[in-house]
Amino acid sequence: MNLTLLDAVIFGAYILGVIGLGIYASRKAQQTKRDYFLAGDKLPWWMIGGSIIAANISSHHLVGAMGMAYSRGFVAIAMEWGAILMGFNALLWIFLPFYIRNGFYTVPEFLEKRFGTAARATYAGLILLTYVLVEISAVLYLGALSLHSLLGISVMPCVVILAVITGIYTIAGGLRAVIYTEMLQLVVLVMGGIALTIATVNAAGGMSAVTDTMKDWDLILPANDPDFPWTMYLGGVLCISVFYCATNQFIVQRVLAAKNEWHARMGVVFGDYLKFLVPLIITVPALVAPRLFPDLEKPDLLFPTLVEKLLPTGLVGLVMAGLIAAVMSHLSGAINSCTTILTVDIYLPYFRKKATDIEAVRFGRWAGAVIIVIGILCTGLFLTQSKKPVFLYLMNAYGLFTPGIAAMFLLGILWKRTTHAGALAAGILTIPMSIAMEIVFPAMPFFNRTGIVFWTCVVLCIVVSLLTKPVPEAQLKGLIWNRESLKLPPDLLLQSRGIRNPTLWWALITGVVLYFYIVYA
């Protein structure tokens, strides 16, 4: 595809703008741990919600989820909207108060305070594997695949270019640079997505093309469906959603950087609204695309095909900028989360307990560079995964790591009898059990396999906990959920009156999502 001069100017201006904004943000950063890893605890609600979704929505949505919607239909949106009902609710109503009130840098710190150092180290190891093998590598691959399809540049050079450009400002400025650039990237992503949606719908015959597909909108499919059986809601979707939205450093780090608990709660609720809107922008074009391109060889190529065939001069540059915005925002967030965990949960407690803030920040930057190199090398793993939409492979990969993590956190915060040994049993055995399930039951939908492993981890954690010595009550103060956790601290109650009440806005978006699930069940 040959870009026009206008497209190239728009695309180039975006790239230069992101790099410039990232460098500007990095120059404002101070050489302290709190500022580099948590942006100085100064994020307002709109930046929290916006950055959560900018980091969450990436090339595996624009490319992967769009390809999935093309091949499987409206059910592709179920994981996204399911996160509003499960994962973000768990974050908002169960975990958020404990993260904020304890002043944590990272999610593993909660595990150490609740259980001990081994649980913290186990989580850190599992999550780093997830970020490198799933988040960074997959995002680089799918972003590079689209650039390759559009521009004809080889995939691996595209991977390196994306990684290096994003790494420059992420390593230099930490979370502050990540957040600043994510807000710009969210605007460009939404604008590009809307432009592509309008062009596709118009080419397919207008809104009547969309309404014609509504008879096939199904959010809940039969139990024998190979990818999305309704039984997935019994465990697989639950544990992946709780892990990703409520116990995942990649998402939670933005909440930890809030000005106060009101801003943290309101930010999560604002994220719910964006989580409802953005997947619609991605899914609707894919639903009408079979009218235009009924025989695509690879569903993951739908996005670049729509861009190449349907968009006029100027909009091609905007939508390409939206794709790169999605890639860079997700990638920068994953890199920053990796460096935070490597520094706070591994380097400082095990190697340099007395390190100064400057030394900690310096290590974080070197760690970021190493993570980028490893991510580039691991991208080659996805070059062979082309028989199905890559989005399915991503969900399958999450299923390997997440059941034990979700069990550790949920039981740890909801059941005071949970012990360190019980949590470790669930965390350590989750990967072997997941692999064993895949070998023994290869034809079983991965959501069902993940659900079985999750509930097995829960039972295992409970049994081991009952067989081991309970944690003294004094050590559990402020770490077990109760009804008081639902309330804002007294000094913030005035801030949440009337239309500023997060619960009011939460109830509204939750009702809308439930309506869709009821109507399109």
C-alpha positions as CSV (number, residue, x, y, z in Angstrom):
1,M,0.0,0.0,0.0
2,N,1.4,3.4,-1.0
3,L,0.7,6.1,1.6
4,T,-0.1,9.6,0.2
5,L,1.8,12.6,1.4
6,L,-1.1,13.6,3.7
7,D,-1.3,10.2,5.3
8,A,2.5,10.1,5.9
9,V,2.4,13.6,7.4
10,I,-0.4,12.7,9.8
11,F,1.3,9.4,10.8
12,G,4.7,11.0,11.2
13,A,3.3,14.0,13.2
14,Y,1.7,11.5,15.6
15,I,4.9,9.6,16.1
16,L,6.9,12.8,16.7
17,G,4.2,14.1,19.0
18,V,4.3,11.0,21.2
19,I,8.1,11.0,21.5
20,G,8.1,14.7,22.3
21,L,5.3,14.4,24.9
22,G,7.1,11.4,26.5
23,I,10.4,13.3,26.7
24,Y,8.6,16.4,28.1
25,A,7.0,14.2,30.8
26,S,10.3,12.5,31.6
27,R,11.9,15.9,32.2
28,K,9.2,16.7,34.8
29,A,9.9,13.5,36.7
30,Q,11.9,13.6,39.9
31,Q,14.6,11.0,40.8
32,T,12.5,9.3,43.5
33,K,10.9,5.8,43.5
34,R,7.5,7.2,44.1
35,D,7.6,9.6,41.2
36,Y,9.3,7.2,38.7
37,F,7.1,4.2,39.5
38,L,3.8,5.9,40.6
39,A,3.9,9.3,39.0
40,G,4.2,10.9,42.5
41,D,0.6,9.8,43.5
42,K,-0.9,12.7,41.7
43,L,-3.2,11.2,39.1
44,P,-6.8,12.5,38.8
45,W,-9.7,10.2,38.0
46,W,-10.0,10.9,34.3
47,M,-6.3,10.1,33.8
48,I,-6.7,6.9,35.8
49,G,-9.7,5.6,33.8
50,G,-8.3,6.8,30.5
51,S,-4.9,5.3,31.0
52,I,-6.4,2.0,32.2
53,I,-8.2,1.6,28.9
54,A,-5.4,3.0,26.7
55,A,-3.1,0.4,28.2
56,N,-5.7,-2.4,28.0
57,I,-6.8,-1.8,24.4
58,S,-4.0,-2.7,22.1
59,S,-3.1,-4.4,18.8
60,H,-4.6,-7.7,20.1
61,H,-7.9,-5.9,20.2
62,L,-7.7,-3.8,17.0
63,V,-6.2,-6.8,15.2
64,G,-7.0,-9.9,17.3
65,A,-10.4,-9.2,18.7
66,M,-11.6,-7.7,15.4
67,G,-10.4,-10.9,13.7
68,M,-12.3,-12.9,16.3
69,A,-15.5,-10.9,15.8
70,Y,-15.2,-11.4,12.0
71,S,-15.0,-15.2,12.4
72,R,-17.2,-15.8,15.5
73,G,-19.5,-12.8,15.7
74,F,-20.7,-10.6,18.6
75,V,-19.6,-13.1,21.3
76,A,-16.1,-11.7,20.8
77,I,-17.1,-8.7,22.9
78,A,-18.1,-10.9,25.8
79,M,-14.6,-10.9,27.4
80,E,-14.5,-7.1,27.3
81,W,-17.9,-6.5,28.7
82,G,-17.5,-9.4,31.1
83,A,-14.6,-7.5,32.6
84,I,-17.0,-4.7,33.6
85,L,-19.2,-7.1,35.5
86,M,-16.4,-9.3,37.0
87,G,-12.9,-8.0,37.1
88,F,-13.4,-4.2,37.5
89,N,-16.1,-4.9,40.1
90,A,-13.6,-7.0,42.0
91,L,-11.1,-4.2,41.8
92,L,-13.6,-1.4,42.7
93,W,-15.4,-3.1,45.6
94,I,-13.0,-5.6,47.0
95,F,-9.3,-4.9,46.4
96,L,-9.0,-1.1,45.8
97,P,-9.4,0.0,49.4
98,F,-6.6,-2.3,50.6
99,Y,-4.2,-1.2,47.8
100,I,-4.7,2.5,48.4
101,R,-4.9,2.5,52.2
102,N,-1.7,0.5,52.6
103,G,0.3,2.7,50.2
104,F,1.6,-0.2,48.1
105,Y,3.9,0.3,45.1
106,T,3.1,-3.1,43.6
107,V,0.4,-5.8,43.8
108,P,2.9,-8.4,45.1
109,E,3.4,-6.2,48.2
110,F,-0.2,-7.1,49.2
111,L,0.7,-10.8,49.1
112,E,3.8,-10.3,51.2
113,K,1.8,-8.4,53.9
114,R,-1.0,-11.0,53.8
115,F,1.1,-14.2,53.5
116,G,4.9,-13.7,53.4
117,T,7.9,-13.2,51.1
118,A,7.5,-16.6,49.2
119,A,4.0,-15.7,48.0
120,R,5.2,-12.3,46.8
121,A,8.1,-13.9,44.9
122,T,5.9,-16.5,43.3
123,Y,3.5,-13.9,42.0
124,A,6.3,-11.7,40.8
125,G,7.8,-14.7,38.8
126,L,4.4,-15.7,37.3
127,I,3.4,-12.2,36.3
128,L,6.8,-11.4,34.7
129,L,6.4,-14.5,32.5
130,T,2.9,-13.4,31.6
131,Y,4.0,-9.9,30.6
132,V,7.0,-10.9,28.5
133,L,5.3,-13.9,26.8
134,V,1.8,-12.6,26.4
135,E,1.6,-8.8,26.8
136,I,4.8,-7.5,25.2
137,S,5.5,-10.2,22.6
138,A,2.0,-10.6,21.4
139,V,1.4,-6.8,21.1
140,L,4.6,-6.3,19.2
141,Y,3.7,-9.2,16.8
142,L,0.2,-8.1,16.0
143,G,1.2,-4.4,15.6
144,A,4.1,-5.4,13.3
145,L,1.8,-7.8,11.4
146,S,-0.5,-4.9,10.5
147,L,2.3,-2.5,9.6
148,H,3.7,-5.3,7.4
149,S,0.4,-5.8,5.7
150,L,-0.1,-2.0,5.1
151,L,3.5,-0.9,4.2
152,G,5.2,-4.1,3.0
153,I,8.0,-3.8,5.6
154,S,9.2,-7.1,7.0
155,V,7.6,-8.1,10.4
156,M,10.8,-8.2,12.5
157,P,12.1,-4.7,11.5
158,C,8.6,-3.4,12.5
159,V,8.9,-5.2,15.8
160,V,12.2,-3.6,16.6
161,I,11.1,-0.1,15.5
162,L,7.9,-0.2,17.7
163,A,9.9,-1.5,20.7
164,V,12.7,1.0,20.5
165,I,10.4,4.1,20.0
166,T,8.2,3.1,22.9
167,G,11.2,2.1,25.1
168,I,12.9,5.5,24.7
169,Y,10.2,7.6,26.6
170,T,9.1,4.7,28.9
171,I,12.5,4.1,30.3
172,A,13.3,7.8,30.5
173,G,10.2,9.0,32.3
174,G,8.6,6.1,34.1
175,L,4.9,6.0,34.8
176,R,4.5,9.8,34.4
177,A,5.7,9.6,30.8
178,V,3.5,6.5,30.2
179,I,0.4,8.2,31.5
180,Y,0.9,11.4,29.6
181,T,1.4,9.6,26.3
182,E,-1.4,7.2,27.0
183,M,-3.9,10.0,27.2
184,L,-2.9,11.3,23.8
185,Q,-2.9,7.7,22.4
186,L,-6.4,7.1,23.7
187,V,-7.8,10.1,21.8
188,V,-6.0,9.1,18.6
189,L,-7.2,5.4,19.1
190,V,-10.8,6.4,19.5
191,M,-10.8,8.9,16.6
192,G,-9.1,6.3,14.3
193,G,-11.5,3.6,15.5
194,I,-14.6,5.7,14.9
195,A,-13.3,6.7,11.4
196,L,-12.8,3.1,10.5
197,T,-16.2,2.1,11.9
198,I,-18.1,4.8,9.9
199,A,-16.2,3.9,6.7
200,T,-16.9,0.2,7.0
201,V,-20.6,0.6,7.9
202,N,-21.2,3.0,5.1
203,A,-19.5,0.7,2.6
204,A,-21.6,-2.3,3.8
205,G,-24.9,-0.4,3.3
206,G,-25.3,1.9,6.3
207,M,-26.9,1.3,9.7
208,S,-29.2,-1.3,8.1
209,A,-26.2,-3.5,7.7
210,V,-25.6,-3.3,11.4
211,T,-29.2,-3.9,12.4
212,D,-29.3,-7.0,10.1
213,T,-26.5,-8.6,12.1
214,M,-28.3,-8.0,15.4
215,K,-30.4,-11.2,15.0
216,D,-27.1,-13.1,15.4
217,W,-25.9,-11.1,18.4
218,D,-25.2,-13.8,21.0
219,L,-23.3,-13.2,24.2
220,I,-24.0,-16.7,25.6
221,L,-23.4,-19.7,23.4
222,P,-24.2,-23.4,23.9
223,A,-22.1,-25.5,26.2
224,N,-20.7,-27.5,23.2
225,D,-19.2,-24.4,21.5
226,P,-15.5,-25.0,20.9
227,D,-14.3,-21.5,22.0
228,F,-17.0,-19.7,24.0
229,P,-19.3,-22.2,25.8
230,W,-21.6,-20.6,28.3
231,T,-19.8,-22.7,31.0
232,M,-16.9,-20.3,30.6
233,Y,-18.6,-17.9,33.0
234,L,-18.5,-20.6,35.7
235,G,-14.7,-20.2,36.2
236,G,-12.6,-19.5,33.2
237,V,-13.8,-16.0,32.5
238,L,-14.1,-15.2,36.2
239,C,-10.5,-16.0,37.1
240,I,-9.0,-14.4,34.0
241,S,-11.1,-11.3,34.5
242,V,-10.3,-11.0,38.2
243,F,-6.7,-11.5,37.6
244,Y,-6.4,-9.1,34.7
245,C,-8.4,-6.2,36.1
246,A,-8.0,-6.5,39.9
247,T,-4.7,-8.2,40.7
248,N,-2.6,-7.3,37.7
249,Q,0.2,-4.7,38.2
250,F,-0.3,-3.6,34.6
251,I,-3.8,-2.3,35.4
252,V,-3.6,-1.7,39.1
253,Q,-0.5,0.5,39.0
254,R,-2.6,3.4,37.6
255,V,-5.0,3.1,40.6
256,L,-2.0,3.0,43.0
257,A,-0.9,6.4,41.6
258,A,-4.3,8.1,42.4
259,K,-4.5,11.4,44.3
260,N,-6.8,9.8,46.8
261,E,-9.3,6.9,47.1
262,W,-12.2,9.0,45.6
263,H,-10.1,9.6,42.5
264,A,-9.1,5.9,42.4
265,R,-12.7,4.7,42.6
266,M,-14.0,7.3,40.1
267,G,-11.2,6.4,37.7
268,V,-12.2,2.7,37.7
269,V,-15.8,3.7,37.0
270,F,-14.8,6.0,34.2
271,G,-12.8,3.1,32.8
272,D,-16.0,1.0,32.8
273,Y,-17.6,3.5,30.4
274,L,-14.6,3.4,28.1
275,K,-14.5,-0.4,28.3
276,F,-18.1,-0.4,27.1
277,L,-17.5,2.0,24.2
278,V,-14.1,1.0,22.7
279,P,-14.9,-2.7,22.2
280,L,-18.1,-1.6,20.3
281,I,-16.0,0.6,18.0
282,I,-13.8,-2.5,17.3
283,T,-16.5,-5.1,17.0
284,V,-19.1,-3.3,14.8
285,P,-16.9,-3.1,11.7
286,A,-16.0,-6.8,12.0
287,L,-19.7,-7.8,12.1
288,V,-20.5,-6.1,8.8
289,A,-17.2,-6.9,7.1
290,P,-18.3,-10.3,5.8
291,R,-20.6,-8.5,3.4
292,L,-17.5,-6.8,1.9
293,F,-14.8,-9.4,2.3
294,P,-16.5,-12.8,2.8
295,D,-13.4,-15.0,2.3
296,L,-10.5,-13.6,4.2
297,E,-7.8,-16.3,4.5
298,K,-6.7,-15.0,7.9
299,P,-9.2,-13.2,10.2
300,D,-6.3,-11.3,11.9
301,L,-5.8,-9.5,8.5
302,L,-9.3,-7.9,8.6
303,F,-8.0,-4.6,10.2
304,P,-5.3,-3.8,7.6
305,T,-7.7,-5.0,4.8
306,L,-10.4,-2.5,5.9
307,V,-7.8,0.3,6.2
308,E,-6.3,-0.4,2.7
309,K,-9.6,-0.9,0.8
310,L,-12.0,1.5,2.4
311,L,-10.3,4.6,3.9
312,P,-9.8,7.8,1.9
313,T,-6.6,9.9,1.9
314,G,-5.9,11.3,5.3
315,L,-8.0,8.9,7.3
316,V,-5.5,6.1,6.5
317,G,-2.8,8.0,8.3
318,L,-5.2,8.7,11.3
319,V,-6.2,5.0,11.6
320,M,-2.6,3.8,11.3
321,A,-1.7,6.3,14.0
322,G,-4.6,4.8,16.1
323,L,-3.1,1.3,15.6
324,I,0.4,2.5,16.7
325,A,-1.2,4.4,19.6
326,A,-2.8,1.1,20.8
327,V,0.5,-0.8,20.4
328,M,2.7,1.9,22.1
329,S,0.3,2.6,25.0
330,H,0.0,-1.1,25.9
331,L,3.6,-1.8,25.4
332,S,4.8,1.1,27.5
333,G,2.5,0.1,30.3
334,A,3.7,-3.5,30.2
335,I,7.4,-2.4,30.2
336,N,6.8,0.0,33.1
337,S,5.0,-2.7,35.1
338,C,7.8,-5.2,34.5
339,T,10.5,-2.7,35.7
340,T,8.4,-1.8,38.8
341,I,8.1,-5.4,39.9
342,L,11.7,-6.2,39.1
343,T,12.9,-3.2,41.1
344,V,10.4,-3.2,44.0
345,D,9.7,-6.9,44.4
346,I,13.1,-8.5,43.4
347,Y,16.0,-6.0,43.3
348,L,15.3,-4.1,46.5
349,P,14.3,-6.9,48.9
350,Y,16.8,-9.5,47.7
351,F,19.8,-7.6,46.4
352,R,20.0,-4.0,47.5
353,K,17.8,-3.5,50.6
354,K,19.5,-0.2,51.3
355,A,19.6,1.2,47.8
356,T,18.9,4.9,47.4
357,D,16.0,6.2,45.2
358,I,18.5,7.1,42.5
359,E,19.9,3.6,42.5
360,A,16.4,2.1,42.4
361,V,15.4,4.3,39.4
362,R,18.7,3.5,37.6
363,F,18.1,-0.2,38.0
364,G,14.5,0.2,36.8
365,R,15.8,1.8,33.6
366,W,18.3,-0.9,32.9
367,A,15.7,-3.5,33.6
368,G,13.4,-1.9,31.1
369,A,16.0,-2.1,28.4
370,V,16.5,-5.8,29.1
371,I,12.8,-6.5,29.1
372,I,12.5,-4.8,25.6
373,V,15.2,-7.0,24.2
374,I,13.6,-10.2,25.6
375,G,10.2,-9.2,24.3
376,I,11.6,-8.7,20.8
377,L,13.2,-12.1,20.9
378,C,10.0,-13.8,22.2
379,T,7.9,-12.2,19.4
380,G,9.2,-15.0,17.1
381,L,7.0,-17.4,19.1
382,F,3.9,-15.8,17.5
383,L,5.1,-16.1,13.9
384,T,4.0,-19.7,13.9
385,Q,0.6,-19.2,15.6
386,S,-1.6,-18.4,12.6
387,K,-4.1,-21.2,12.3
388,K,-6.6,-19.5,14.6
389,P,-7.0,-15.8,15.5
390,V,-4.1,-14.9,17.8
391,F,-6.6,-13.5,20.3
392,L,-7.6,-17.1,21.2
393,Y,-3.9,-17.9,21.8
394,L,-3.6,-14.9,24.1
395,M,-6.6,-16.0,26.2
396,N,-5.2,-19.6,26.3
397,A,-1.8,-18.2,27.6
398,Y,-3.6,-16.3,30.3
399,G,-5.3,-19.5,31.3
400,L,-1.9,-21.1,32.1
401,F,-0.9,-18.4,34.7
402,T,-4.1,-16.9,36.1
403,P,-6.1,-19.6,38.0
404,G,-3.7,-19.8,40.9
405,I,-3.1,-16.1,41.1
406,A,-6.8,-15.4,41.2
407,A,-7.3,-18.0,43.9
408,M,-4.5,-16.6,46.0
409,F,-5.9,-13.1,46.0
410,L,-9.6,-13.9,46.3
411,L,-9.2,-16.3,49.3
412,G,-6.5,-14.2,50.8
413,I,-8.7,-11.1,51.0
414,L,-12.1,-12.8,51.6
415,W,-11.2,-15.6,54.0
416,K,-9.1,-14.9,57.1
417,R,-8.3,-18.7,57.5
418,T,-6.2,-18.7,54.3
419,T,-2.5,-19.4,55.1
420,H,0.8,-18.9,53.4
421,A,1.1,-22.6,52.6
422,G,-2.4,-22.7,51.0
423,A,-1.7,-19.6,48.9
424,L,1.7,-21.0,47.7
425,A,0.1,-24.4,46.8
426,A,-2.4,-22.6,44.6
427,G,0.2,-20.3,43.0
428,I,2.9,-22.9,42.4
429,L,0.7,-25.7,41.0
430,T,-1.4,-23.5,38.6
431,I,1.0,-24.0,35.6
432,P,1.6,-27.7,36.0
433,M,-2.2,-28.3,36.4
434,S,-3.0,-26.1,33.4
435,I,-0.5,-28.0,31.2
436,A,-1.8,-31.3,32.4
437,M,-5.4,-30.4,31.6
438,E,-4.3,-29.3,28.1
439,I,-2.5,-32.6,27.5
440,V,-5.3,-34.8,28.9
441,F,-8.3,-32.8,27.5
442,P,-7.0,-31.2,24.3
443,A,-10.4,-30.9,22.8
444,M,-12.0,-29.2,25.8
445,P,-12.5,-25.4,25.4
446,F,-9.7,-23.6,27.1
447,F,-12.1,-21.5,29.2
448,N,-13.5,-24.7,30.7
449,R,-10.0,-26.1,31.3
450,T,-9.1,-22.8,33.0
451,G,-12.2,-22.9,35.1
452,I,-11.5,-26.4,36.3
453,V,-8.0,-25.5,37.2
454,F,-9.2,-22.4,39.0
455,W,-11.7,-24.2,41.2
456,T,-9.1,-26.9,41.8
457,C,-6.7,-24.2,43.0
458,V,-9.4,-22.8,45.3
459,V,-10.1,-26.2,46.9
460,L,-6.4,-27.0,47.2
461,C,-5.8,-23.6,48.9
462,I,-8.7,-24.2,51.3
463,V,-7.5,-27.8,52.2
464,V,-3.9,-26.9,52.7
465,S,-4.9,-23.8,54.8
466,L,-7.1,-25.9,57.1
467,L,-4.2,-28.3,57.6
468,T,-1.7,-25.6,58.5
469,K,-1.4,-23.2,61.4
470,P,-3.8,-20.1,61.1
471,V,-2.4,-16.6,60.8
472,P,-2.8,-14.7,64.1
473,E,-5.7,-12.2,64.1
474,A,-3.4,-9.3,64.9
475,Q,-1.5,-9.8,61.6
476,L,-4.7,-9.6,59.6
477,K,-5.8,-6.2,60.7
478,G,-6.7,-4.1,57.7
479,L,-6.1,-7.0,55.2
480,I,-9.5,-8.8,55.3
481,W,-12.5,-7.5,53.4
482,N,-15.5,-6.4,55.4
483,R,-18.5,-4.1,54.7
484,E,-16.6,-1.1,55.9
485,S,-14.3,-1.6,52.9
486,L,-17.1,-0.4,50.6
487,K,-17.2,3.0,52.1
488,L,-14.9,5.9,51.4
489,P,-12.8,7.3,54.2
490,P,-14.7,9.9,56.3
491,D,-12.5,12.8,55.0
492,L,-13.6,12.0,51.4
493,L,-17.4,11.5,51.9
494,L,-18.1,15.2,51.2
495,Q,-16.3,14.9,47.9
496,S,-18.6,12.1,46.7
497,R,-22.0,13.7,47.2
498,G,-24.6,14.0,44.5
499,I,-23.4,13.5,40.9
500,R,-19.9,13.1,42.2
501,N,-20.8,9.8,43.9
502,P,-18.9,6.9,42.1
503,T,-21.7,4.5,43.1
504,L,-24.3,6.4,41.0
505,W,-22.2,6.2,37.8
506,W,-21.2,2.6,38.5
507,A,-24.9,1.6,38.8
508,L,-25.7,3.3,35.5
509,I,-23.0,1.5,33.4
510,T,-23.6,-1.8,35.1
511,G,-27.3,-1.6,34.3
512,V,-26.5,-0.9,30.6
513,V,-24.2,-3.9,30.3
514,L,-26.7,-6.2,32.1
515,Y,-29.3,-5.1,29.7
516,F,-27.2,-6.3,26.7
517,Y,-26.5,-9.6,28.4
518,I,-30.3,-10.2,29.1
519,V,-31.4,-9.1,25.6
520,Y,-28.7,-11.0,23.7
521,A,-28.4,-14.1,25.9
